[in-house]
Amino acid sequence: MNGNFTSEMGALTLVGVAIVFSVLTIIALVVAFFKRLDDHWQKQEEVVDAQAFEKEQTIDMTTLMLISAAVATVVGGRFRVRKIHRLLSPKTKRTPWSNRGRLTLQGSHTIRRRK
């Protein structure tokens, strides 16, 4: 009876170890899949950013200078405006709810000066 019990425990141990390593292998494959997926998405974002950088400027220089001056007044210093994009199209109806939310969100950002 003692020999039978030992062989059953050994078999049970081997089955347990096999299950653990199988699950770990599955987890490693899932993580590797998500890493490849993330790398693919990042490459797509880089391509989109490169294409956006090559686009022709659609904002006139006067507007760009006025925006730069307004930001320089708020921040208090010299800097370069690299990107300006419209948050809402002019055709989108603005509600007090969305205006208040946008104001709260923009007011929560703090800008630190570079030293």
C-alpha positions in Angstrom: 0.0 0.0 0.0 2.9 2.4 0.8 4.5 1.9 -2.7 1.2 2.5 -4.4 0.6 5.7 -2.5 4.1 7.0 -3.4 3.7 6.2 -7.1 0.3 8.0 -7.1 1.8 11.0 -5.4 4.6 11.1 -7.9 2.2 10.9 -10.8 0.0 13.6 -9.3 3.1 15.8 -8.8 4.1 15.4 -12.5 0.6 16.2 -13.7 0.6 19.3 -11.5 3.9 20.5 -12.7 2.8 19.9 -16.3 -0.3 21.9 -15.8 1.6 24.8 -14.2 4.1 24.9 -17.0 1.3 24.7 -19.6 -0.5 27.6 -18.1 2.7 29.6 -17.8 3.4 28.9 -21.5 0.0 30.1 -22.5 0.4 33.3 -20.4 3.8 34.0 -22.1 2.3 33.5 -25.5 -0.6 35.9 -24.7 1.9 38.5 -23.4 4.1 38.1 -26.6 1.0 38.5 -28.8 0.0 41.8 -27.0 3.6 43.1 -27.3 3.6 42.4 -31.0 0.2 44.1 -31.3 1.4 47.1 -29.4 4.5 47.4 -31.5 2.4 47.3 -34.6 0.1 50.1 -33.3 3.1 52.2 -32.4 4.6 51.8 -35.9 1.2 52.9 -37.3 1.2 56.0 -35.0 4.7 56.9 -36.1 3.6 56.7 -39.8 0.6 58.9 -39.1 2.7 61.4 -37.2 5.2 61.5 -40.0 2.4 62.1 -42.5 0.9 64.8 -40.3 4.3 66.5 -40.1 4.6 66.6 -43.9 1.2 68.2 -44.3 1.0 71.8 -45.6 0.2 74.4 -43.0 -3.5 75.4 -43.1 -3.4 78.2 -40.5 -2.3 81.6 -41.6 0.7 83.3 -40.0 -1.3 86.0 -38.3 -3.4 83.5 -36.4 -0.4 81.5 -35.5 1.4 84.6 -34.1 -1.7 85.6 -32.1 -2.0 82.1 -30.6 1.7 82.1 -29.8 1.5 85.5 -28.1 -1.5 84.4 -26.0 0.3 81.3 -24.9 3.5 83.2 -24.2 1.5 85.6 -22.0 -0.1 82.8 -20.0 3.1 80.8 -19.7 5.5 83.7 -19.4 8.4 82.9 -21.7 9.6 82.1 -25.2 8.8 78.9 -26.9 7.9 77.4 -30.3 4.3 76.3 -31.1 4.7 73.0 -32.9 1.1 71.9 -33.4 -2.3 73.5 -33.4 -5.5 71.5 -33.9 -9.1 72.3 -33.6 -10.9 70.3 -30.8 -14.4 70.7 -32.3 -15.5 71.5 -35.8 -17.3 74.8 -36.3 -20.5 72.8 -37.1 -20.6 71.1 -33.8 -23.2 72.4 -31.4 -21.6 73.5 -28.1 -23.6 73.1 -24.9 -22.9 74.7 -21.5 -22.2 71.2 -20.2 -19.4 70.5 -22.7 -18.0 74.0 -22.3 -17.8 73.6 -18.5 -16.2 70.2 -18.9 -13.6 71.5 -21.3 -12.9 74.5 -19.1 -12.4 72.2 -16.0 -10.1 69.9 -18.0 -8.0 72.7 -19.4 -7.8 74.4 -16.0 -6.5 71.3 -14.4 -3.3 71.3 -16.5 -0.3 72.9 -14.9 2.5 74.2 -17.0 6.0 74.2 -15.5 8.7 76.5 -16.7 11.9 74.9 -18.1 15.0 75.9 -16.2 
